[in-house]
């Protein structure tokens, strides 16, 4: 997911001084006394919350909060990427396009309201009705209807067969909300959500100051696959700077620092005997996007030439040194990525490793020069390269300076490197303002399709005008394929096809890294391939 995603089919320590004045208070809601939470665990983060309402956000910072307080029909238990019934008693395909869920008896929200199939239908209907541009409704693009024939039965009718649907129910589109508290037609304010105590997950929120502090308390009404939280109260503090987060965990002001610390800070904190640096499987990827209209020789350029445009993309792929990016910028907290699907997921291959560069993952300038020459491209090629310095971590400056250096050192390119703050960047990139630009992705769920359909369907969220009927046909095939081995083979074909076309250039795959005080337990239990960091696993 990315905080400006518009997918196609699915597609407390008190912050003081300068850090406090830099925080922007977007909203404030209070349902209790935040000081009570200080007796429990404290979490620090630099993530940003867009909205507490699940219909109004599609970003990691917002989903991290929603995961703590909203229940899902299906969810991944600790230590697993595969979903199981959560609020559901059972959940199964009753036909290739019909998925039937039976809820547990006696479910309630934290406010005492009954949680029934009517709330479930309401939750999914409102996602589609609101269709907020910052929300995840596009993940429900394959949903034809949601029916509630009785209080504990929900029937999802899909437009086409979709083997990822159980995972979609655990995604940002899946939180179950209280129809007596949430609006059916518009986003509900955080103030109303907190006052309404409209929570069905492991925790409730007792005090909420958006992007400043959140106080959580255990929700006794939760009856799901994750079980009761191991700590009754948690407080999350939001920092604007990675250096402030580092100091907070180093000084013991927070118990757990989760997203994000710079590679240099992590290396420094690893030397502190009072702290533990935890690493878990990571689904986060970083990549370049080529706009097929505005890149050199793109479709809307005066010298438009598809063969020359492809040669430019190929030569960039031949020239970039991923290993150097991983080591020199990220101290190997990221690893080189040679496919659009990250290593470790079922069906992942590494087609770019053999296709480009030296055939073993390294760069090859001679091969890049040959690709340009064969297509009749004069060198050096001028490339406008854009990145966001505030959205993907402070190391983006260093990362893109190194990419510029690598490309220009080949003698084949001149790079005009520009940066734009995310608020503007997220809009302008969809308006064809950037010929080649940075994006990152954090998965909605741990299935290879989540790295395929959102990127390469006809109306993909990337918006770079890549439109391959062959790839779209393969996407439809893999999504509906019930045979696991056949589906895996099709996923491999898709990776081969997009590696040849290069609409995006995968660069790096991240790991999940969390720093905690050494007496904190349970961090490793929730650093799993579900990519969901659940506070309920933590204790001391």
C-alpha positions as CSV (number, residue, x, y, z in Angstrom):
1,X,0.0,0.0,0.0
2,X,1.1,3.6,-0.4
3,X,-0.6,6.5,1.1
4,X,-1.9,7.9,-2.2
5,X,-3.0,4.5,-3.6
6,X,-6.0,4.3,-5.9
7,X,-5.9,0.7,-7.0
8,X,-7.8,-0.7,-9.8
9,X,-9.5,-4.0,-9.0
10,X,-8.0,-4.3,-5.5
11,X,-6.3,-3.4,-6.5
12,X,3.9,7.8,26.0
13,X,6.8,10.0,26.3
14,X,5.8,13.6,25.8
15,X,7.5,15.1,22.9
16,X,9.2,18.3,23.9
17,X,11.0,21.3,22.3
18,X,11.4,21.6,18.6
19,X,9.9,18.1,18.0
20,X,6.7,19.1,19.7
21,X,6.3,22.3,17.8
22,X,6.9,20.5,14.5
23,X,4.0,18.2,15.1
24,X,0.7,19.1,13.4
25,X,-2.4,18.3,15.4
26,X,-4.9,17.2,12.9
27,X,-7.6,16.3,15.3
28,X,-8.3,15.5,18.9
29,X,-10.7,13.1,20.5
30,X,-10.9,12.0,24.0
31,X,-12.8,9.2,25.7
32,X,-10.7,8.8,28.8
33,X,-7.5,9.7,30.7
34,X,-4.3,9.1,28.7
35,X,-2.2,9.1,31.8
36,X,-3.7,5.6,32.7
37,X,-1.8,4.2,29.6
38,X,1.5,5.3,30.9
39,X,1.6,2.4,33.3
40,X,1.7,0.0,30.3
41,X,3.9,0.0,27.2
42,X,4.9,3.0,25.1
43,X,5.4,2.8,21.3
44,X,7.2,5.4,19.2
45,X,6.8,5.9,15.5
46,X,7.4,8.4,12.7
47,X,4.4,7.1,10.7
48,X,1.7,9.5,9.8
49,X,-2.1,8.9,10.2
50,X,-4.3,10.0,7.4
51,X,-7.7,9.0,9.0
52,X,-8.9,6.8,11.8
53,X,-11.9,5.9,9.6
54,X,-11.0,2.8,7.5
55,X,-12.8,4.3,4.5
56,X,-10.6,7.3,4.5
57,X,-7.1,6.0,4.5
58,X,-4.9,3.6,2.6
59,X,-1.4,4.0,4.2
60,X,0.7,2.2,6.6
61,X,0.4,4.7,9.4
62,X,-3.4,4.6,9.5
63,X,-3.6,0.9,9.0
64,X,-1.2,0.3,11.9
65,X,-3.7,2.0,14.2
66,X,-6.8,0.3,12.6
67,X,-5.1,-3.1,13.1
68,X,-5.1,-2.6,16.9
69,X,-8.7,-1.5,17.3
70,X,-10.9,-3.0,14.5
71,X,-11.8,-6.6,14.1
72,X,-11.6,-8.4,10.7
73,X,-13.6,-11.4,9.4
74,X,-10.3,-13.1,8.6
75,X,-6.8,-12.3,10.0
76,X,-3.4,-13.8,10.1
77,X,-2.5,-15.3,13.5
78,X,0.9,-14.5,15.0
79,X,3.7,-16.1,13.1
80,X,1.8,-16.7,9.9
81,X,1.1,-15.0,6.6
82,X,-2.0,-17.1,6.0
83,X,-5.4,-15.9,7.2
84,X,-7.8,-17.7,9.4
85,X,-11.3,-16.8,10.7
86,X,-11.1,-13.9,13.2
87,X,-14.5,-12.5,14.0
88,X,-15.8,-15.3,11.8
89,X,-16.5,-18.8,13.0
90,X,-16.0,-20.1,9.5
91,X,-15.3,-18.6,6.1
92,X,-15.2,-20.6,2.8
93,X,-15.9,-20.4,-0.9
94,X,-19.3,-21.9,-1.5
95,X,-18.8,-21.5,-5.2
96,X,-16.0,-20.0,-7.3
97,X,-17.6,-16.5,-7.0
98,X,-19.4,-16.8,-3.6
99,X,-17.7,-16.6,-0.3
100,X,-19.8,-17.3,2.8
101,X,-18.9,-16.2,6.3
102,X,-20.5,-17.3,9.5
103,X,-19.9,-15.0,12.5
104,X,-19.3,-16.2,16.0
105,X,-22.3,-16.0,18.3
106,X,-22.6,-13.1,20.7
107,X,-20.1,-10.7,19.2
108,X,-20.2,-7.1,20.4
109,X,-18.4,-3.9,19.9
110,X,-16.6,-2.3,22.9
111,X,-19.6,0.0,23.4
112,X,-21.9,-3.0,24.0
113,X,-23.6,-2.8,20.6
114,X,-24.2,-6.2,19.0
115,X,-21.8,-7.0,16.1
116,X,-23.9,-8.8,13.5
117,X,-23.9,-9.5,9.8
118,X,-25.7,-6.2,9.3
119,X,-22.6,-4.4,10.5
120,X,-20.4,-6.4,8.2
121,X,-22.6,-5.6,5.2
122,X,-22.6,-2.0,6.3
123,X,-18.8,-1.9,6.5
124,X,-18.3,-3.1,3.0
125,X,-21.2,-1.2,1.4
126,X,-19.9,2.1,2.9
127,X,-16.4,1.5,1.6
128,X,-17.8,1.2,-2.0
129,X,-20.3,4.1,-1.5
130,X,-17.8,6.5,-0.1
131,X,-15.0,5.5,-2.4
132,X,-12.7,8.1,-0.9
133,X,-9.7,8.9,-3.1
134,X,-7.4,8.3,-0.1
135,X,-9.3,5.1,0.9
136,X,-9.0,1.4,0.1
137,X,-12.3,0.9,-1.8
138,X,-10.5,-0.2,-4.9
139,X,-9.4,-3.4,-3.1
140,X,-13.1,-4.3,-3.3
141,X,-13.3,-3.8,-7.1
142,X,-14.2,-7.5,-7.6
143,X,-17.1,-7.3,-5.1
144,X,-20.5,-7.5,-6.7
145,X,-22.6,-7.5,-3.6
146,X,-22.7,-8.3,0.1
147,X,-25.7,-9.9,1.6
148,X,-26.7,-10.6,5.2
149,X,-29.5,-13.3,5.1
150,X,-29.5,-13.7,8.9
151,X,-27.6,-12.1,11.9
152,X,-24.6,-14.4,11.7
153,X,-24.3,-15.1,7.9
154,X,-22.6,-12.9,5.3
155,X,-22.4,-13.9,1.6
156,X,-20.0,-12.0,-0.6
157,X,-20.7,-12.4,-4.3
158,X,-17.7,-11.7,-6.5
159,X,-17.7,-10.5,-10.1
160,X,-15.1,-13.2,-11.0
161,X,-13.3,-16.0,-9.3
162,X,-10.7,-14.6,-6.9
163,X,-8.4,-16.7,-4.7
164,X,-7.1,-13.7,-2.9
165,X,-10.5,-12.8,-1.4
166,X,-9.8,-14.3,2.0
167,X,-6.7,-12.1,2.2
168,X,-8.6,-9.0,1.0
169,X,-10.9,-9.4,4.0
170,X,-7.9,-8.9,6.2
171,X,-6.6,-5.9,4.3
172,X,-7.2,-2.1,4.8
173,X,-10.6,-2.6,3.2
174,X,-11.7,-5.2,5.8
175,X,-12.1,-3.6,9.2
176,X,-15.6,-4.1,10.6
177,X,-17.2,-0.9,11.9
178,X,-20.4,-0.2,14.0
179,X,-23.3,1.0,11.8
180,X,-24.7,2.9,14.8
181,X,-21.6,5.1,15.0
182,X,-20.2,5.4,11.5
183,X,-21.8,7.3,8.6
184,X,-23.0,5.3,5.6
185,X,-22.2,8.0,3.1
186,X,-19.2,10.0,4.4
187,X,-16.1,9.7,6.5
188,X,-16.7,9.7,10.3
189,X,-14.5,12.0,12.4
190,X,-12.0,10.5,14.9
191,X,-13.8,12.4,17.7
192,X,-17.1,10.5,17.0
193,X,-15.4,7.2,16.6
194,X,-13.5,7.5,19.9
195,X,-16.6,8.8,21.8
196,X,-18.7,6.1,20.2
197,X,-16.2,3.5,21.4
198,X,-16.9,1.7,18.1
199,X,-14.1,-0.8,18.3
200,X,-14.0,-4.6,17.7
201,X,-10.3,-5.4,17.8
202,X,-7.9,-6.2,20.6
203,X,-7.8,-2.6,21.9
204,X,-10.0,0.4,22.2
205,X,-8.8,4.0,22.0
206,X,-9.3,6.1,25.2
207,X,-7.5,9.2,24.1
208,X,-6.6,10.4,20.5
209,X,-4.6,13.3,19.2
210,X,-3.9,12.6,15.6
211,X,-0.2,12.3,14.8
212,X,0.7,13.2,18.4
213,X,-0.4,10.6,20.9
214,X,-2.9,7.7,21.1
215,X,-3.8,5.9,24.3
216,X,-5.1,2.3,24.0
217,X,-6.8,0.0,26.5
218,X,-7.5,-3.7,26.2
219,X,-10.9,-4.5,24.7
220,X,-12.6,-7.2,26.7
221,X,-15.2,-7.7,24.0
222,X,-12.7,-8.9,21.4
223,X,-13.1,-12.6,20.6
224,X,-10.8,-13.3,17.7
225,X,-7.9,-15.3,16.5
226,X,-5.3,-13.0,18.2
227,X,-6.6,-13.6,21.7
228,X,-6.5,-11.1,24.5
229,X,-3.7,-8.6,24.4
230,X,-0.8,-9.3,26.8
231,X,-0.6,-5.7,28.0
232,X,-3.7,-3.8,29.1
233,X,-2.6,-0.3,28.1
234,X,-0.4,1.0,25.4
235,X,0.5,4.6,24.4
236,X,1.8,5.5,21.0
237,X,3.7,8.7,20.4
238,X,4.3,10.2,17.0
239,X,7.6,11.9,16.1
240,X,8.3,14.0,13.0
241,X,12.0,13.2,12.9
242,X,13.8,9.8,12.9
243,X,16.5,11.4,15.2
244,X,13.9,12.3,17.8
245,X,12.6,8.7,17.7
246,X,16.1,7.4,18.1
247,X,16.7,9.6,21.2
248,X,13.4,8.6,22.7
249,X,14.1,4.8,22.6
250,X,17.8,5.4,23.6
251,X,16.7,7.4,26.6
252,X,14.0,5.0,27.6
253,X,11.2,7.4,26.9
254,X,9.6,4.8,24.6
255,X,9.7,1.0,25.1
256,X,9.4,0.1,21.4
257,X,10.4,2.1,18.3
258,X,8.6,0.9,15.2
259,X,9.0,2.6,11.9
260,X,11.2,4.2,11.0
261,X,14.8,4.6,12.0
262,X,17.6,5.4,9.6
263,X,20.2,2.6,8.9
264,X,22.9,4.7,10.7
265,X,20.7,5.0,13.8
266,X,19.9,1.3,13.8
267,X,23.6,0.5,13.6
268,X,24.3,2.8,16.5
269,X,21.4,1.5,18.6
270,X,22.5,-2.1,18.1
271,X,25.6,-1.3,20.2
272,X,23.4,-0.4,23.2
273,X,23.2,-3.3,25.7
274,X,19.9,-1.9,27.0
275,X,18.2,-2.2,23.6
276,X,17.4,-5.1,21.3
277,X,17.2,-4.7,17.5
278,X,14.6,-7.1,16.1
279,X,14.5,-8.1,12.4
280,X,11.6,-9.8,10.7
281,X,10.5,-10.7,7.1
282,X,9.8,-7.7,5.0
283,X,7.4,-7.1,2.2
284,X,8.3,-3.4,1.7
285,X,9.8,-2.7,-1.7
286,X,11.4,0.4,-3.3
287,X,11.3,0.9,-7.1
288,X,11.4,3.4,-10.0
289,X,8.4,4.1,-12.1
290,X,8.7,5.0,-15.8
291,X,5.9,7.1,-17.2
292,X,5.2,5.7,-20.6
293,X,4.0,9.1,-21.9
294,X,6.6,11.5,-20.5
295,X,9.8,9.5,-20.2
296,X,12.4,9.9,-23.0
297,X,10.8,8.9,-26.3
298,X,7.5,8.4,-24.4
299,X,4.1,8.3,-26.2
300,X,3.4,12.0,-25.8
301,X,6.9,13.3,-26.6
302,X,7.7,14.9,-29.9
303,X,10.3,12.2,-30.7
304,X,8.0,9.4,-29.4
305,X,9.5,5.9,-30.2
306,X,8.5,2.8,-28.2
307,X,11.6,0.9,-29.2
308,X,13.9,3.7,-28.1
309,X,11.9,4.2,-24.8
310,X,12.3,0.5,-24.1
311,X,16.0,0.7,-24.7
312,X,16.3,3.6,-22.2
313,X,14.4,1.6,-19.6
314,X,16.7,-1.5,-20.3
315,X,19.8,0.6,-20.1
316,X,18.8,2.0,-16.7
317,X,18.2,-1.5,-15.5
318,X,21.6,-2.5,-16.8
319,X,23.3,0.4,-15.0
320,X,21.8,0.6,-11.6
321,X,23.8,-1.2,-8.9
322,X,21.3,-2.5,-6.3
323,X,23.9,-4.0,-4.0
324,X,25.6,-0.7,-3.7
325,X,22.3,1.0,-2.8
326,X,21.6,-1.7,-0.2
327,X,25.0,-1.5,1.4
328,X,26.1,2.1,1.1
329,X,22.7,3.7,1.8
330,X,20.9,1.2,4.0
331,X,23.6,-0.8,5.7
332,X,22.0,-3.9,4.2
333,X,18.7,-3.4,6.1
334,X,17.4,-3.6,2.5
335,X,18.4,-6.3,0.0
336,X,18.6,-6.1,-3.8
337,X,15.3,-6.9,-5.5
338,X,15.2,-8.6,-8.9
339,X,11.4,-9.0,-9.4
340,X,8.2,-7.1,-8.9
341,X,7.3,-9.8,-6.3
342,X,9.6,-9.8,-3.3
343,X,11.7,-12.8,-2.4
344,X,10.0,-15.2,0.1
345,X,6.4,-15.0,-1.2
346,X,5.0,-18.0,-3.0
347,X,5.6,-17.7,-6.7
348,X,8.4,-15.2,-6.5
349,X,11.2,-15.4,-9.1
350,X,14.2,-13.2,-10.0
351,X,13.8,-12.5,-13.8
352,X,15.7,-9.2,-13.7
353,X,18.8,-10.8,-12.2
354,X,19.5,-12.7,-15.4
355,X,18.0,-10.3,-18.0
356,X,19.9,-7.1,-17.1
357,X,23.3,-6.0,-16.1
358,X,26.0,-8.7,-15.8
359,X,23.4,-11.5,-15.5
360,X,24.3,-12.1,-11.9
361,X,22.6,-9.1,-10.4
362,X,25.4,-6.5,-10.9
363,X,25.6,-3.6,-13.3
364,X,27.0,-3.8,-16.8
365,X,27.6,-0.4,-18.5
366,X,28.8,-2.0,-21.8
367,X,25.5,-3.9,-22.1
368,X,23.6,-0.7,-21.3
369,X,25.5,1.1,-24.1
370,X,24.8,-1.7,-26.5
371,X,21.0,-1.5,-25.8
372,X,20.9,2.2,-26.6
373,X,23.1,1.9,-29.7
374,X,21.0,-0.9,-31.1
375,X,17.9,1.2,-30.8
376,X,19.6,4.3,-32.3
377,X,19.5,6.3,-29.1
378,X,22.0,9.2,-28.9
379,X,23.8,9.6,-25.6
380,X,23.9,11.0,-23.1
381,X,20.1,10.5,-22.5
382,X,18.6,13.3,-20.4
383,X,16.4,11.9,-17.6
384,X,14.2,13.9,-15.2
385,X,14.2,11.9,-12.0
386,X,11.9,12.8,-9.1
387,X,11.7,11.6,-5.5
388,X,10.0,12.5,-2.2
389,X,12.4,13.4,0.6
390,X,9.8,13.1,3.4
391,X,7.7,10.0,2.7
392,X,10.1,7.1,2.4
393,X,12.6,8.0,5.0
394,X,15.4,10.5,5.3
395,X,17.7,8.1,3.4
396,X,15.9,8.9,0.2
397,X,18.1,11.8,-0.4
398,X,21.2,9.6,-0.3
399,X,19.5,6.8,-2.2
400,X,18.6,9.0,-5.2
401,X,21.9,10.9,-5.1
402,X,23.6,7.5,-5.5
403,X,21.2,6.5,-8.4
404,X,22.0,9.7,-10.2
405,X,25.7,9.2,-9.6
406,X,25.5,5.6,-10.9
407,X,23.7,6.6,-14.1
408,X,25.9,9.6,-14.8
409,X,29.1,7.7,-14.1
410,X,28.2,5.4,-17.0
411,X,28.5,8.3,-19.4
412,X,25.1,7.3,-20.9
413,X,22.9,9.6,-19.0
414,X,22.5,13.1,-17.6
415,X,20.1,13.2,-14.7
416,X,18.1,16.2,-13.5
417,X,17.3,15.1,-9.9
418,X,14.5,16.9,-8.2
419,X,12.6,16.3,-4.9
420,X,9.1,17.3,-3.9
421,X,7.3,17.0,-0.5
422,X,4.8,14.2,-0.4
423,X,1.6,16.3,-0.2
424,X,2.4,17.7,-3.6
425,X,4.3,14.7,-4.9
426,X,1.4,12.3,-4.5
427,X,-0.8,14.5,-6.6
428,X,1.7,15.6,-9.3
429,X,2.9,12.1,-10.0
430,X,-0.6,11.1,-11.2
431,X,-0.7,14.2,-13.4
432,X,2.2,13.0,-15.6
433,X,4.5,15.6,-14.0
434,X,7.4,13.2,-13.4
435,X,8.9,11.2,-16.3
436,X,10.8,8.8,-14.0
437,X,10.1,8.8,-10.3
438,X,10.3,7.0,-6.9
439,X,7.6,4.9,-5.3
440,X,7.5,2.4,-2.5
441,X,5.0,-0.3,-1.5
442,X,4.0,-2.0,1.7
443,X,1.7,-4.9,1.1
444,X,-2.0,-5.0,1.9
445,X,-1.7,-8.8,2.4
446,X,0.9,-11.4,1.9
447,X,0.0,-12.8,-1.5
448,X,2.0,-12.3,-4.7
449,X,-1.0,-10.8,-6.5
450,X,-0.8,-7.8,-4.2
451,X,2.4,-6.9,-6.1
452,X,0.9,-7.6,-9.5
453,X,-2.7,-6.5,-10.0
454,X,-2.3,-3.1,-8.3
455,X,0.7,-2.3,-10.5
456,X,-0.1,-3.8,-13.9
457,X,-3.9,-3.9,-14.4
458,X,-5.3,-1.6,-17.0
459,X,-6.3,1.1,-14.5
460,X,-3.4,0.6,-12.1
461,X,-2.7,2.9,-9.2
462,X,0.8,3.7,-10.6
463,X,-0.9,5.6,-13.4
464,X,2.1,5.4,-15.7
465,X,0.1,4.4,-18.9
466,X,1.4,0.9,-19.0
467,X,-1.3,-1.2,-20.7
468,X,-0.5,-4.8,-21.6
469,X,-3.4,-7.1,-22.7
470,X,-1.1,-10.1,-22.3
471,X,-0.3,-9.2,-18.7
472,X,-3.9,-8.4,-17.9
473,X,-5.0,-11.7,-19.2
474,X,-2.5,-13.5,-17.1
475,X,-3.6,-11.5,-14.0
476,X,-7.2,-12.6,-14.5
477,X,-6.0,-16.2,-14.9
478,X,-3.9,-16.3,-11.7
479,X,-6.5,-14.6,-9.6
480,X,-9.1,-17.2,-10.5
481,X,-6.9,-20.3,-10.6
482,X,-7.8,-22.7,-7.8
483,X,-4.9,-25.1,-8.5
484,X,-2.0,-23.8,-6.4
485,X,0.8,-25.1,-8.6
486,X,-0.9,-23.8,-11.8
487,X,-1.4,-20.4,-10.1
488,X,2.2,-20.2,-9.1
489,X,3.3,-20.9,-12.7
490,X,1.1,-18.1,-14.0
491,X,2.5,-15.7,-11.4
492,X,6.0,-16.6,-12.7
493,X,4.8,-15.8,-16.3
494,X,3.6,-12.4,-15.2
495,X,6.9,-11.6,-13.6
496,X,8.7,-12.5,-16.8
497,X,6.4,-10.4,-18.9
498,X,6.8,-7.2,-16.8
499,X,10.5,-7.7,-16.5
500,X,10.7,-7.6,-20.3
501,X,8.5,-4.5,-20.5
502,X,9.9,-2.7,-17.5
503,X,7.0,-0.4,-16.5
504,X,8.7,-0.3,-13.1
505,X,12.2,-1.1,-12.0
506,X,12.4,-3.0,-8.7
507,X,15.4,-1.9,-6.6
508,X,15.2,-3.0,-3.0
509,X,13.3,-5.1,-0.6
510,X,13.2,-4.1,3.1
511,X,13.1,-6.0,6.3
512,X,10.9,-5.2,9.3
513,X,13.1,-3.6,11.9
514,X,12.0,-2.7,15.4
515,X,14.0,-1.5,18.4
516,X,12.9,-2.2,21.9
517,X,14.1,-2.0,25.5
518,X,15.7,-5.4,26.2
519,X,13.0,-6.4,28.8
520,X,10.2,-6.1,26.3
521,X,8.8,-9.4,25.1
522,X,6.8,-10.5,22.1
523,X,8.3,-8.3,19.4
524,X,9.6,-11.2,17.4
525,X,6.1,-12.9,17.7
526,X,4.5,-10.2,15.7
527,X,7.3,-9.5,13.2
528,X,5.9,-12.0,10.8
529,X,5.0,-12.3,7.1
530,X,1.6,-10.9,7.7
531,X,3.4,-7.5,7.9
532,X,1.1,-6.4,10.7
533,X,2.7,-5.1,13.9
534,X,0.2,-6.0,16.6
535,X,0.6,-4.3,20.0
536,X,-1.3,-7.2,21.7
537,X,1.7,-9.5,21.4
538,X,3.9,-7.2,23.5
539,X,4.6,-7.4,27.2
540,X,7.4,-7.1,29.7
